[in-house]
């Protein structure tokens, strides 16, 4: 599965870490992922997803069903 959000497909970003002498070193900026138990009304049960914090905030505006359909995720398999 890796370190990706299941709904938004966000993953790590390549970046440079710059020290005092202005040397650049490669580093990764990881996504803030959280395990979240979300109620799925159509399936009448909870679904455990690994979501980014941005996706959790978006879930409060959109329903889980429409968000999963946009992502191409089948909730019945989880």
Gaussian input, Z-matrix of N, CA and C with variables (Angstrom, degrees):
# hf/3-21g

backbone

0 1
 N
 C     1     B1
 C     2     B2     1     A1
 N     3     B3     2     A2     1     D1
 C     4     B4     3     A3     2     D2
 C     5     B5     4     A4     3     D3
 N     6     B6     5     A5     4     D4
 C     7     B7     6     A6     5     D5
 C     8     B8     7     A7     6     D6
 N     9     B9     8     A8     7     D7
 C    10    B10     9     A9     8     D8
 C    11    B11    10    A10     9     D9
 N    12    B12    11    A11    10    D10
 C    13    B13    12    A12    11    D11
 C    14    B14    13    A13    12    D12
 N    15    B15    14    A14    13    D13
 C    16    B16    15    A15    14    D14
 C    17    B17    16    A16    15    D15
 N    18    B18    17    A17    16    D16
 C    19    B19    18    A18    17    D17
 C    20    B20    19    A19    18    D18
 N    21    B21    20    A20    19    D19
 C    22    B22    21    A21    20    D20
 C    23    B23    22    A22    21    D21
 N    24    B24    23    A23    22    D22
 C    25    B25    24    A24    23    D23
 C    26    B26    25    A25    24    D24
 N    27    B27    26    A26    25    D25
 C    28    B28    27    A27    26    D26
 C    29    B29    28    A28    27    D27
 N    30    B30    29    A29    28    D28
 C    31    B31    30    A30    29    D29
 C    32    B32    31    A31    30    D30
 N    33    B33    32    A32    31    D31
 C    34    B34    33    A33    32    D32
 C    35    B35    34    A34    33    D33
 N    36    B36    35    A35    34    D34
 C    37    B37    36    A36    35    D35
 C    38    B38    37    A37    36    D36
 N    39    B39    38    A38    37    D37
 C    40    B40    39    A39    38    D38
 C    41    B41    40    A40    39    D39
 N    42    B42    41    A41    40    D40
 C    43    B43    42    A42    41    D41
 C    44    B44    43    A43    42    D42
 N    45    B45    44    A44    43    D43
 C    46    B46    45    A45    44    D44
 C    47    B47    46    A46    45    D45
 N    48    B48    47    A47    46    D46
 C    49    B49    48    A48    47    D47
 C    50    B50    49    A49    48    D48
 N    51    B51    50    A50    49    D49
 C    52    B52    51    A51    50    D50
 C    53    B53    52    A52    51    D51
 N    54    B54    53    A53    52    D52
 C    55    B55    54    A54    53    D53
 C    56    B56    55    A55    54    D54
 N    57    B57    56    A56    55    D55
 C    58    B58    57    A57    56    D56
 C    59    B59    58    A58    57    D57
 N    60    B60    59    A59    58    D58
 C    61    B61    60    A60    59    D59
 C    62    B62    61    A61    60    D60
 N    63    B63    62    A62    61    D61
 C    64    B64    63    A63    62    D62
 C    65    B65    64    A64    63    D63
 N    66    B66    65    A65    64    D64
 C    67    B67    66    A66    65    D65
 C    68    B68    67    A67    66    D66
 N    69    B69    68    A68    67    D67
 C    70    B70    69    A69    68    D68
 C    71    B71    70    A70    69    D69
 N    72    B72    71    A71    70    D70
 C    73    B73    72    A72    71    D71
 C    74    B74    73    A73    72    D72
 N    75    B75    74    A74    73    D73
 C    76    B76    75    A75    74    D74
 C    77    B77    76    A76    75    D75
 N    78    B78    77    A77    76    D76
 C    79    B79    78    A78    77    D77
 C    80    B80    79    A79    78    D78
 N    81    B81    80    A80    79    D79
 C    82    B82    81    A81    80    D80
 C    83    B83    82    A82    81    D81
 N    84    B84    83    A83    82    D82
 C    85    B85    84    A84    83    D83
 C    86    B86    85    A85    84    D84
 N    87    B87    86    A86    85    D85
 C    88    B88    87    A87    86    D86
 C    89    B89    88    A88    87    D87
 N    90    B90    89    A89    88    D88
 C    91    B91    90    A90    89    D89
 C    92    B92    91    A91    90    D90
 N    93    B93    92    A92    91    D91
 C    94    B94    93    A93    92    D92
 C    95    B95    94    A94    93    D93
 N    96    B96    95    A95    94    D94
 C    97    B97    96    A96    95    D95
 C    98    B98    97    A97    96    D96
 N    99    B99    98    A98    97    D97
 C   100   B100    99    A99    98    D98
 C   101   B101   100   A100    99    D99
 N   102   B102   101   A101   100   D100
 C   103   B103   102   A102   101   D101
 C   104   B104   103   A103   102   D102
 N   105   B105   104   A104   103   D103
 C   106   B106   105   A105   104   D104
 C   107   B107   106   A106   105   D105
 N   108   B108   107   A107   106   D106
 C   109   B109   108   A108   107   D107
 C   110   B110   109   A109   108   D108
 N   111   B111   110   A110   109   D109
 C   112   B112   111   A111   110   D110
 C   113   B113   112   A112   111   D111
 N   114   B114   113   A113   112   D112
 C   115   B115   114   A114   113   D113
 C   116   B116   115   A115   114   D114
 N   117   B117   116   A116   115   D115
 C   118   B118   117   A117   116   D116
 C   119   B119   118   A118   117   D117
 N   120   B120   119   A119   118   D118
 C   121   B121   120   A120   119   D119
 C   122   B122   121   A121   120   D120
 N   123   B123   122   A122   121   D121
 C   124   B124   123   A123   122   D122
 C   125   B125   124   A124   123   D123
 N   126   B126   125   A125   124   D124
 C   127   B127   126   A126   125   D125
 C   128   B128   127   A127   126   D126
 N   129   B129   128   A128   127   D127
 C   130   B130   129   A129   128   D128
 C   131   B131   130   A130   129   D129
 N   132   B132   131   A131   130   D130
 C   133   B133   132   A132   131   D131
 C   134   B134   133   A133   132   D132
 N   135   B135   134   A134   133   D133
 C   136   B136   135   A135   134   D134
 C   137   B137   136   A136   135   D135
 N   138   B138   137   A137   136   D136
 C   139   B139   138   A138   137   D137
 C   140   B140   139   A139   138   D138
 N   141   B141   140   A140   139   D139
 C   142   B142   141   A141   140   D140
 C   143   B143   142   A142   141   D141
 N   144   B144   143   A143   142   D142
 C   145   B145   144   A144   143   D143
 C   146   B146   145   A145   144   D144
 N   147   B147   146   A146   145   D145
 C   148   B148   147   A147   146   D146
 C   149   B149   148   A148   147   D147
 N   150   B150   149   A149   148   D148
 C   151   B151   150   A150   149   D149
 C   152   B152   151   A151   150   D150
 N   153   B153   152   A152   151   D151
 C   154   B154   153   A153   152   D152
 C   155   B155   154   A154   153   D153
 N   156   B156   155   A155   154   D154
 C   157   B157   156   A156   155   D155
 C   158   B158   157   A157   156   D156
 N   159   B159   158   A158   157   D157
 C   160   B160   159   A159   158   D158
 C   161   B161   160   A160   159   D159
 N   162   B162   161   A161   160   D160
 C   163   B163   162   A162   161   D161
 C   164   B164   163   A163   162   D162
 N   165   B165   164   A164   163   D163
 C   166   B166   165   A165   164   D164
 C   167   B167   166   A166   165   D165
 N   168   B168   167   A167   166   D166
 C   169   B169   168   A168   167   D167
 C   170   B170   169   A169   168   D168
 N   171   B171   170   A170   169   D169
 C   172   B172   171   A171   170   D170
 C   173   B173   172   A172   171   D171
 N   174   B174   173   A173   172   D172
 C   175   B175   174   A174   173   D173
 C   176   B176   175   A175   174   D174
 N   177   B177   176   A176   175   D175
 C   178   B178   177   A177   176   D176
 C   179   B179   178   A178   177   D177
 N   180   B180   179   A179   178   D178
 C   181   B181   180   A180   179   D179
 C   182   B182   181   A181   180   D180
 N   183   B183   182   A182   181   D181
 C   184   B184   183   A183   182   D182
 C   185   B185   184   A184   183   D183
 N   186   B186   185   A185   184   D184
 C   187   B187   186   A186   185   D185
 C   188   B188   187   A187   186   D186
 N   189   B189   188   A188   187   D187
 C   190   B190   189   A189   188   D188
 C   191   B191   190   A190   189   D189
 N   192   B192   191   A191   190   D190
 C   193   B193   192   A192   191   D191
 C   194   B194   193   A193   192   D192
 N   195   B195   194   A194   193   D193
 C   196   B196   195   A195   194   D194
 C   197   B197   196   A196   195   D195
 N   198   B198   197   A197   196   D196
 C   199   B199   198   A198   197   D197
 C   200   B200   199   A199   198   D198
 N   201   B201   200   A200   199   D199
 C   202   B202   201   A201   200   D200
 C   203   B203   202   A202   201   D201
 N   204   B204   203   A203   202   D202
 C   205   B205   204   A204   203   D203
 C   206   B206   205   A205   204   D204
 N   207   B207   206   A206   205   D205
 C   208   B208   207   A207   206   D206
 C   209   B209   208   A208   207   D207
 N   210   B210   209   A209   208   D208
 C   211   B211   210   A210   209   D209
 C   212   B212   211   A211   210   D210
 N   213   B213   212   A212   211   D211
 C   214   B214   213   A213   212   D212
 C   215   B215   214   A214   213   D213
 N   216   B216   215   A215   214   D214
 C   217   B217   216   A216   215   D215
 C   218   B218   217   A217   216   D216
 N   219   B219   218   A218   217   D217
 C   220   B220   219   A219   218   D218
 C   221   B221   220   A220   219   D219
 N   222   B222   221   A221   220   D220
 C   223   B223   222   A222   221   D221
 C   224   B224   223   A223   222   D222
 N   225   B225   224   A224   223   D223
 C   226   B226   225   A225   224   D224
 C   227   B227   226   A226   225   D225
 N   228   B228   227   A227   226   D226
 C   229   B229   228   A228   227   D227
 C   230   B230   229   A229   228   D228
 N   231   B231   230   A230   229   D229
 C   232   B232   231   A231   230   D230
 C   233   B233   232   A232   231   D231

   B1=1.4393
   B2=1.5283
   B3=1.3102
   B4=1.4516
   B5=1.5085
   B6=1.3177
   B7=1.4600
   B8=1.5162
   B9=1.3090
   B10=1.4568
   B11=1.5171
   B12=1.3177
   B13=1.4604
   B14=1.5303
   B15=1.3214
   B16=1.4537
   B17=1.5251
   B18=1.3104
   B19=1.4648
   B20=1.5203
   B21=1.3307
   B22=1.4660
   B23=1.5230
   B24=1.3313
   B25=1.4682
   B26=1.5247
   B27=1.3408
   B28=1.4601
   B29=1.5175
   B30=1.3507
   B31=1.4524
   B32=1.5208
   B33=1.3286
   B34=1.4566
   B35=1.5279
   B36=1.3335
   B37=1.4582
   B38=1.5269
   B39=1.3527
   B40=1.4638
   B41=1.5197
   B42=1.3281
   B43=1.4530
   B44=1.5237
   B45=1.3147
   B46=1.4592
   B47=1.5119
   B48=1.3334
   B49=1.4455
   B50=1.5280
   B51=1.3153
   B52=1.4549
   B53=1.5191
   B54=1.3456
   B55=1.4595
   B56=1.5339
   B57=1.3039
   B58=1.4682
   B59=1.5301
   B60=1.3350
   B61=1.4684
   B62=1.5311
   B63=1.2975
   B64=1.4742
   B65=1.5251
   B66=1.3401
   B67=1.4590
   B68=1.5182
   B69=1.3126
   B70=1.4632
   B71=1.5287
   B72=1.3327
   B73=1.4563
   B74=1.5231
   B75=1.3312
   B76=1.4677
   B77=1.5260
   B78=1.3304
   B79=1.4663
   B80=1.5241
   B81=1.3043
   B82=1.4641
   B83=1.5216
   B84=1.3135
   B85=1.4618
   B86=1.5275
   B87=1.3258
   B88=1.4596
   B89=1.5269
   B90=1.3090
   B91=1.4558
   B92=1.5200
   B93=1.3337
   B94=1.4560
   B95=1.5299
   B96=1.3272
   B97=1.4704
   B98=1.5196
   B99=1.3179
   B100=1.4662
   B101=1.5253
   B102=1.3261
   B103=1.4629
   B104=1.5279
   B105=1.3166
   B106=1.4624
   B107=1.5237
   B108=1.3115
   B109=1.4603
   B110=1.5231
   B111=1.3298
   B112=1.4584
   B113=1.5167
   B114=1.3325
   B115=1.4664
   B116=1.5183
   B117=1.3365
   B118=1.4693
   B119=1.5252
   B120=1.3513
   B121=1.4721
   B122=1.5213
   B123=1.3378
   B124=1.4658
   B125=1.5319
   B126=1.3186
   B127=1.4583
   B128=1.5138
   B129=1.3407
   B130=1.4621
   B131=1.5347
   B132=1.3509
   B133=1.4578
   B134=1.5277
   B135=1.3281
   B136=1.4505
   B137=1.5276
   B138=1.3247
   B139=1.4587
   B140=1.5237
   B141=1.3354
   B142=1.4577
   B143=1.5268
   B144=1.3379
   B145=1.4544
   B146=1.5252
   B147=1.3198
   B148=1.4664
   B149=1.5206
   B150=1.3323
   B151=1.4527
   B152=1.5155
   B153=1.3312
   B154=1.4613
   B155=1.5267
   B156=1.3228
   B157=1.4610
   B158=1.5240
   B159=1.3138
   B160=1.4666
   B161=1.5316
   B162=1.3362
   B163=1.4604
   B164=1.5271
   B165=1.3403
   B166=1.4699
   B167=1.5239
   B168=1.3458
   B169=1.4599
   B170=1.5288
   B171=1.3337
   B172=1.4584
   B173=1.5207
   B174=1.3358
   B175=1.4670
   B176=1.5245
   B177=1.3240
   B178=1.4588
   B179=1.5317
   B180=1.3333
   B181=1.4599
   B182=1.5247
   B183=1.3493
   B184=1.4574
   B185=1.5219
   B186=1.3108
   B187=1.4671
   B188=1.5304
   B189=1.3035
   B190=1.4555
   B191=1.5226
   B192=1.3116
   B193=1.4613
   B194=1.5232
   B195=1.3383
   B196=1.4608
   B197=1.5240
   B198=1.3175
   B199=1.4585
   B200=1.5299
   B201=1.3295
   B202=1.4631
   B203=1.5276
   B204=1.3237
   B205=1.4617
   B206=1.5266
   B207=1.3430
   B208=1.4618
   B209=1.5294
   B210=1.3338
   B211=1.4580
   B212=1.5248
   B213=1.3300
   B214=1.4615
   B215=1.5106
   B216=1.3382
   B217=1.4505
   B218=1.5294
   B219=1.3282
   B220=1.4605
   B221=1.5228
   B222=1.3299
   B223=1.4669
   B224=1.5230
   B225=1.3099
   B226=1.4671
   B227=1.5361
   B228=1.3240
   B229=1.4673
   B230=1.5244
   B231=1.3253
   B232=1.4687
   B233=1.5088
   A1=109.57
   A2=118.90
   A3=120.86
   A4=113.27
   A5=115.38
   A6=121.19
   A7=110.16
   A8=117.39
   A9=121.97
   A10=109.87
   A11=115.52
   A12=121.25
   A13=108.07
   A14=117.43
   A15=120.49
   A16=112.57
   A17=118.52
   A18=120.51
   A19=113.11
   A20=118.07
   A21=119.87
   A22=112.65
   A23=117.69
   A24=123.78
   A25=112.65
   A26=117.90
   A27=121.07
   A28=108.83
   A29=115.51
   A30=120.74
   A31=109.21
   A32=117.71
   A33=122.58
   A34=111.33
   A35=115.17
   A36=123.25
   A37=108.89
   A38=117.36
   A39=121.45
   A40=109.13
   A41=116.09
   A42=120.42
   A43=109.21
   A44=115.46
   A45=121.54
   A46=109.63
   A47=115.98
   A48=122.44
   A49=106.28
   A50=116.83
   A51=120.57
   A52=109.19
   A53=116.72
   A54=121.34
   A55=110.18
   A56=116.01
   A57=121.91
   A58=112.27
   A59=116.76
   A60=120.10
   A61=112.04
   A62=116.36
   A63=125.95
   A64=113.03
   A65=116.43
   A66=120.56
   A67=107.63
   A68=116.69
   A69=121.38
   A70=109.77
   A71=116.44
   A72=123.08
   A73=107.80
   A74=116.00
   A75=120.32
   A76=110.37
   A77=115.88
   A78=121.47
   A79=107.93
   A80=116.01
   A81=121.94
   A82=109.94
   A83=115.66
   A84=121.55
   A85=106.33
   A86=116.42
   A87=121.04
   A88=111.25
   A89=114.93
   A90=122.12
   A91=108.75
   A92=117.05
   A93=122.00
   A94=108.34
   A95=116.26
   A96=121.67
   A97=110.90
   A98=115.32
   A99=122.57
   A100=108.34
   A101=116.53
   A102=120.45
   A103=107.22
   A104=117.93
   A105=122.18
   A106=109.08
   A107=115.22
   A108=121.07
   A109=107.55
   A110=117.53
   A111=122.74
   A112=108.77
   A113=116.20
   A114=120.86
   A115=109.73
   A116=115.99
   A117=122.78
   A118=107.41
   A119=117.78
   A120=119.84
   A121=114.37
   A122=118.56
   A123=120.39
   A124=111.37
   A125=117.01
   A126=121.30
   A127=112.65
   A128=116.80
   A129=123.82
   A130=111.65
   A131=115.86
   A132=120.66
   A133=109.23
   A134=115.62
   A135=121.79
   A136=109.69
   A137=116.10
   A138=122.61
   A139=107.11
   A140=117.33
   A141=121.43
   A142=108.46
   A143=116.12
   A144=122.00
   A145=110.36
   A146=116.55
   A147=121.80
   A148=107.00
   A149=115.88
   A150=121.83
   A151=111.40
   A152=115.14
   A153=119.93
   A154=107.65
   A155=116.36
   A156=119.72
   A157=110.77
   A158=118.00
   A159=121.84
   A160=110.05
   A161=117.34
   A162=120.96
   A163=111.35
   A164=117.18
   A165=120.36
   A166=110.19
   A167=116.50
   A168=119.91
   A169=111.17
   A170=117.43
   A171=121.33
   A172=110.67
   A173=117.38
   A174=121.09
   A175=112.07
   A176=116.79
   A177=119.80
   A178=111.04
   A179=117.46
   A180=121.52
   A181=111.71
   A182=116.67
   A183=121.86
   A184=109.08
   A185=115.96
   A186=119.30
   A187=108.89
   A188=115.97
   A189=121.48
   A190=110.71
   A191=117.06
   A192=121.35
   A193=111.41
   A194=117.96
   A195=120.53
   A196=111.40
   A197=116.89
   A198=121.30
   A199=110.03
   A200=117.68
   A201=121.62
   A202=110.95
   A203=116.93
   A204=120.34
   A205=110.48
   A206=117.78
   A207=121.66
   A208=111.33
   A209=116.34
   A210=121.71
   A211=111.96
   A212=117.97
   A213=121.16
   A214=112.66
   A215=116.57
   A216=121.91
   A217=109.67
   A218=116.50
   A219=121.51
   A220=108.78
   A221=116.71
   A222=121.24
   A223=113.22
   A224=117.72
   A225=119.75
   A226=111.01
   A227=118.30
   A228=120.87
   A229=112.57
   A230=118.09
   A231=121.09
   A232=111.37
   D1=-42.59
   D2=177.75
   D3=77.17
   D4=-175.28
   D5=-178.81
   D6=-93.75
   D7=66.43
   D8=177.63
   D9=-129.56
   D10=149.71
   D11=175.99
   D12=-74.34
   D13=137.06
   D14=-176.53
   D15=-75.55
   D16=-23.34
   D17=-178.46
   D18=-99.23
   D19=-42.04
   D20=-176.53
   D21=-98.00
   D22=-10.16
   D23=-178.17
   D24=60.76
   D25=27.02
   D26=176.49
   D27=-72.16
   D28=145.04
   D29=178.05
   D30=-143.24
   D31=-176.30
   D32=-173.63
   D33=-65.08
   D34=150.60
   D35=-179.91
   D36=-111.38
   D37=136.50
   D38=175.73
   D39=-77.49
   D40=134.54
   D41=-179.33
   D42=-147.96
   D43=172.91
   D44=176.60
   D45=-112.06
   D46=139.63
   D47=171.80
   D48=-101.06
   D49=122.03
   D50=-174.40
   D51=-109.32
   D52=124.10
   D53=-178.29
   D54=-88.57
   D55=-176.05
   D56=-176.47
   D57=-62.07
   D58=-36.16
   D59=179.64
   D60=-83.41
   D61=7.58
   D62=175.98
   D63=68.39
   D64=30.59
   D65=171.37
   D66=-84.13
   D67=140.34
   D68=-179.29
   D69=-101.46
   D70=132.08
   D71=176.57
   D72=-125.22
   D73=137.80
   D74=-179.30
   D75=-68.91
   D76=141.23
   D77=174.96
   D78=-151.13
   D79=167.88
   D80=178.44
   D81=-113.00
   D82=137.44
   D83=172.42
   D84=-101.71
   D85=104.98
   D86=-176.38
   D87=-80.21
   D88=154.78
   D89=177.56
   D90=-76.96
   D91=145.13
   D92=177.37
   D93=-80.18
   D94=93.08
   D95=-176.18
   D96=-99.12
   D97=141.16
   D98=179.26
   D99=-133.36
   D100=143.47
   D101=169.78
   D102=-79.64
   D103=128.58
   D104=-175.46
   D105=-134.84
   D106=130.34
   D107=174.20
   D108=-94.27
   D109=116.46
   D110=-174.60
   D111=-116.97
   D112=135.78
   D113=177.69
   D114=-74.64
   D115=127.77
   D116=178.33
   D117=-110.28
   D118=102.20
   D119=-173.45
   D120=-66.17
   D121=-32.87
   D122=-179.23
   D123=-67.57
   D124=-36.18
   D125=178.07
   D126=-89.60
   D127=-8.61
   D128=179.20
   D129=57.18
   D130=44.50
   D131=-179.70
   D132=-161.59
   D133=171.14
   D134=175.31
   D135=-87.39
   D136=146.80
   D137=175.82
   D138=-123.23
   D139=130.84
   D140=-179.50
   D141=-95.78
   D142=119.10
   D143=-176.76
   D144=-124.75
   D145=153.30
   D146=172.50
   D147=-101.85
   D148=106.34
   D149=-171.27
   D150=-119.75
   D151=151.16
   D152=170.38
   D153=-77.78
   D154=158.73
   D155=-178.89
   D156=-65.19
   D157=-30.40
   D158=175.95
   D159=-64.77
   D160=-39.10
   D161=178.71
   D162=-68.60
   D163=-33.97
   D164=177.71
   D165=-64.91
   D166=-40.78
   D167=177.69
   D168=-66.75
   D169=-36.88
   D170=179.44
   D171=-70.44
   D172=-31.34
   D173=178.89
   D174=-62.95
   D175=-26.43
   D176=178.67
   D177=-71.03
   D178=-24.39
   D179=179.18
   D180=-92.83
   D181=-45.38
   D182=179.49
   D183=-95.27
   D184=160.98
   D185=173.79
   D186=-84.09
   D187=158.12
   D188=-178.20
   D189=-64.19
   D190=-37.15
   D191=-177.41
   D192=-63.42
   D193=-47.13
   D194=-178.92
   D195=-69.73
   D196=-37.37
   D197=179.40
   D198=-64.49
   D199=-41.86
   D200=179.97
   D201=-69.61
   D202=-34.65
   D203=178.74
   D204=-66.90
   D205=-39.14
   D206=176.89
   D207=-64.30
   D208=-36.07
   D209=-178.70
   D210=-81.68
   D211=-12.98
   D212=-177.39
   D213=75.15
   D214=31.54
   D215=-176.86
   D216=-103.84
   D217=130.93
   D218=178.15
   D219=-94.17
   D220=107.84
   D221=-175.76
   D222=-70.67
   D223=-23.00
   D224=-178.07
   D225=-69.93
   D226=-20.24
   D227=179.62
   D228=-86.27
   D229=-8.91
   D230=-178.45
   D231=-93.26

